[in-house]
Amino acid sequence: MNVRRLISTAAVAGATALGLVSLSACSGTSSAGGDKGGGKLDVVASFYPMQYLAEQIGGDHVEVTTLTKPGVEPHDLELKPRQASELRGADYILYLKGVQPAVDEAIAQSGVEHTVDAATLTTMESHGTEVGHDHGHEGDEHGGEHEGGHEGGEHGAEGGADPHVWLDPVKYAEVAKGVGDSMAKADPDRAADYRKNTETLVGKLKALDAKFAAGLRNGTTKTFITTHSAFGYLAERYGLEQHGIAGIDPESEPSPARIKELQSVAKREKVSTIFFETLASDRTAKTLAKDTGLRTDVLDPLEGITDRSEGDDYLSVMESNLAALQKALGAK
C-alpha cells in the first residue's frame, strides 16, 4: 500500500531549522500529522470539487489536503515555493488541468506516481458566453474508468475547453468513477472500500441529476444570465440557455456591446434575474440588473465553500443552485 513517504532525519532537521510548515497548514486543512505509520493514503486535491471527490471516495482511508484555501478564487491561485516542494510528498494527487496554471506546473514537476487529471475522466467541451442546446435530459454515458496521468493533459481543460464539469451531476459522476478506480490502484488493499464509496457517491449524484431534470422541466423561460460562464455543461444537460456577462474567466470585463446585447436578451427572453457568485465581484451583475430593472441572486459555481455559501458541501450548494434557477426561470 502507498502511504505517506518517509522523510529522512536530515531532511526533517533541515525543515525544522528553516521553520517550514506542512502543506496542510498552508491550506487550512488538517493532515495526518507526524504519524507516518498511520496507514492513510496522503491525498492532495487542487481545489474544492476535487477535494470533495477524494473525501467522499476515500472515506476514513485517506487524509486529504487542498491547495486552495476556502475563499480563494481558484483561477488566481499562486503556490508558495514550499507548497510546490511538499507536493512531492503526496501519495496521490487529484486535479483538473487547465483551471489553475500554477498548480498544473507544480504537479508536472512533482514526480508523484498516482497523479490524476479529472479532465481525462470525462469528455470536455468548449463553451462560450452563450450556451444552450435542447439536448433534454439524456446525456452520453462515458466510461471514465481509466487513470489520468500527466500524459493525458491534451484531453484536459485546455485550448478553450470548459473545465466546469463538476456542475453537471452526470459528468461529475463519470469523474467520480474514474477517481474510484484510480484510488483503488493506488491503494489496492482497500480497493473494495473505494469502489463501494464510489457507488454510494454516484448514487447521490444520480439522485441530484433526477432532481434537476424534474425541477427544471417546466418554466416560463429557459434562459438565464450569469456573471461567470461556468454553467455551460449544466445548461446543456437540462435544455437551458446560459448567457454569460464574462467568459470562462470570472474576472474578465464585458464590452459595452456585450452589455447592450444582454439587455436585449433579458427583454426578449423574459429573464428575471442576473446571477452572480460568491468568490468574484458582483459589481457588473448589479449594474446590469439596475439598468434592466431585474433582480440579482447567487448561482454558485462551487469552486470553494465559505461561510457565505448556500450550503456546507457540494450536494447542498447544488440544491440551492437548483432552487435559485427554479425561481429565476419560473419553474415548478
Residue pairs with C-beta under 8 A, 6 or more apart in sequence:
1 39
1 41
1 187
1 188
1 189
1 190
2 41
2 91
2 92
2 113
2 114
2 186
2 187
3 36
3 37
3 38
3 39
3 40
3 41
3 42
3 91
4 32
4 36
4 38
4 40
4 42
4 63
4 89
4 90
4 91
5 89
5 91
6 36
7 15
7 36
7 89
20 82
20 86
21 82
22 31
22 86
23 31
23 44
23 65
23 67
23 82
23 83
23 86
23 87
23 89
24 30
24 31
24 65
25 31
26 69
26 80
26 82
26 83
27 65
27 66
27 67
27 68
27 69
27 83
28 69
28 70
29 51
29 64
29 65
29 66
30 63
31 42
31 63
31 65
32 38
32 40
32 42
32 63
38 63
39 61
40 61
40 62
40 63
41 58
41 61
41 62
41 63
41 91
41 92
41 183
41 186
41 187
42 62
42 63
42 65
42 89
42 90
42 91
42 92
43 54
43 58
43 62
43 63
43 64
43 65
43 90
43 91
43 92
43 93
43 94
44 64
44 65
44 66
44 67
44 87
44 90
44 92
44 93
44 94
45 51
45 53
45 54
45 64
45 65
45 66
45 67
45 93
45 94
45 95
46 66
46 67
46 68
46 74
46 93
46 94
46 95
46 96
46 99
46 100
46 103
46 107
47 66
47 67
47 68
47 74
47 77
47 95
47 96
47 99
47 100
47 303
47 304
48 66
48 68
48 74
48 302
48 303
48 304
48 305
48 314
49 96
49 118
49 166
49 172
49 302
49 303
49 314
50 66
50 94
50 95
50 96
50 118
51 64
51 66
52 313
52 314
53 94
53 118
53 175
53 176
53 179
53 201
54 62
54 64
54 92
54 94
54 179
54 183
55 62
55 64
56 176
56 197
56 200
56 201
57 176
57 179
57 180
57 183
57 194
57 197
57 198
57 201
58 64
58 183
58 194
58 197
59 193
59 197
61 187
61 190
61 193
61 194
62 92
62 183
67 77
67 79
67 83
67 87
67 100
67 103
68 74
68 77
68 100
68 304
70 304
70 305
70 306
71 279
71 304
71 306
72 279
72 304
73 250
73 251
73 279
73 280
73 303
73 304
74 99
74 100
74 303
74 304
75 99
75 100
75 249
75 250
75 251
75 303
76 251
77 100
77 102
77 103
78 102
79 87
79 102
79 103
79 106
83 106
84 106
84 109
84 110
87 93
87 106
87 107
87 110
87 112
88 110
88 111
88 112
90 110
90 112
91 112
91 114
91 186
91 187
92 112
92 114
92 115
92 116
92 182
92 183
92 186
92 187
93 107
93 110
93 112
93 114
93 115
93 116
94 116
94 118
94 179
95 103
95 104
95 107
95 115
95 116
95 117
95 118
96 117
96 118
96 119
96 156
96 157
96 163
96 165
97 104
97 117
97 119
97 153
97 156
97 157
97 158
98 104
98 119
98 156
98 157
98 158
98 161
98 163
99 157
99 163
104 153
107 115
107 150
108 150
113 186
114 147
114 182
114 185
114 186
115 148
115 149
115 150
116 147
116 148
116 149
116 178
116 179
116 182
117 148
117 149
117 150
117 152
117 153
117 156
118 148
118 165
118 175
118 178
118 179
119 148
119 152
119 153
119 155
119 156
119 157
119 161
119 163
119 165
120 146
120 148
120 152
120 153
120 155
120 156
120 178
121 144
121 146
121 148
121 174
121 175
121 177
121 178
121 179
122 142
122 144
122 165
122 171
122 174
122 175
122 178
123 140
123 142
123 171
124 155
124 156
124 157
124 161
124 162
124 163
124 165
125 161
125 162
125 232
125 233
125 236
126 160
126 161
126 162
127 162
127 229
127 232
127 233
127 236
127 242
127 248
128 229
128 244
128 247
129 229
129 243
129 244
129 245
129 246
129 247
129 258
130 241
130 242
130 243
130 244
131 229
131 231
131 232
131 235
131 236
131 241
131 242
131 244
132 222
132 223
132 235
132 236
132 239
132 240
132 241
132 242
133 235
133 236
133 239
134 239
135 236
135 237
135 239
136 239
137 213
137 237
137 238
137 239
139 168
139 170
139 171
139 237
141 174
142 174
143 174
143 177
144 174
144 175
144 177
144 178
145 177
145 178
145 181
146 178
146 181
147 178
147 181
147 182
147 185
148 178
148 182
156 163
157 163
162 229
162 232
162 233
162 248
163 248
164 230
164 231
164 232
164 233
164 248
164 301
165 171
165 172
165 175
165 233
166 172
166 175
166 302
166 314
167 230
167 231
167 233
167 234
167 301
167 302
167 318
168 233
168 234
168 236
168 237
169 205
169 206
169 208
169 209
169 212
169 237
169 318
170 205
170 209
170 237
171 233
171 237
172 205
173 201
173 202
173 205
173 206
173 209
176 198
176 201
176 202
176 205
177 198
177 202
179 198
180 194
180 195
180 197
180 198
181 195
181 198
183 194
184 190
184 191
184 194
184 195
185 191
187 194
204 315
208 315
208 318
208 319
209 237
211 319
211 322
212 234
212 237
212 238
212 322
213 238
215 322
215 325
215 326
215 331
216 238
216 239
216 240
216 322
216 325
216 326
216 329
216 331
217 331
218 331
218 332
219 326
219 329
219 330
219 331
219 332
220 270
220 329
220 330
220 331
221 269
221 270
221 271
221 272
221 329
221 330
222 239
222 240
222 241
222 269
222 329
223 240
223 241
223 243
223 265
223 269
223 270
223 271
223 329
224 231
224 235
224 240
224 241
224 242
224 243
224 271
224 273
224 275
224 299
224 325
224 328
224 329
225 242
225 243
225 244
225 245
225 262
225 265
225 266
225 271
225 273
225 274
225 275
225 288
226 242
226 243
226 244
226 245
226 274
226 275
226 276
226 277
226 285
226 299
227 244
227 245
227 246
227 250
227 274
227 275
227 276
227 277
227 280
227 282
227 284
227 285
228 244
228 245
228 246
228 248
228 250
228 276
228 277
228 280
228 301
229 242
229 244
229 246
229 247
229 248
230 248
230 250
230 277
230 301
231 242
231 299
231 301
232 242
234 240
234 242
235 241
235 242
240 325
240 329
241 269
243 262
243 265
245 254
245 258
245 259
245 262
245 274
245 284
245 285
245 288
246 252
246 253
246 254
246 284
250 277
250 279
250 280
250 301
251 280
251 281
253 284
254 262
254 284
259 288
259 291
262 288
263 288
263 291
263 292
265 271
266 274
266 292
266 294
267 292
271 294
271 328
272 294
272 295
272 328
272 330
273 289
273 294
273 295
273 296
273 297
273 324
273 327
273 328
274 285
274 286
274 288
274 289
274 292
274 294
274 295
274 296
274 297
275 285
275 296
275 297
275 298
275 299
275 324
275 328
276 282
276 285
276 286
276 296
276 297
276 298
276 299
277 298
277 299
277 300
277 301
278 298
278 300
278 306
278 308
278 309
279 301
279 303
279 304
279 306
282 296
285 296
286 296
288 294
289 295
289 296
297 324
297 327
297 328
298 310
298 320
298 324
299 321
299 324
299 325
300 309
300 310
300 317
300 320
300 321
302 314
302 317
302 318
302 321
305 311
305 312
305 313
305 317
309 317
310 316
310 317
310 320
310 321
310 324
311 317
311 318
311 319
311 320
325 331
326 332
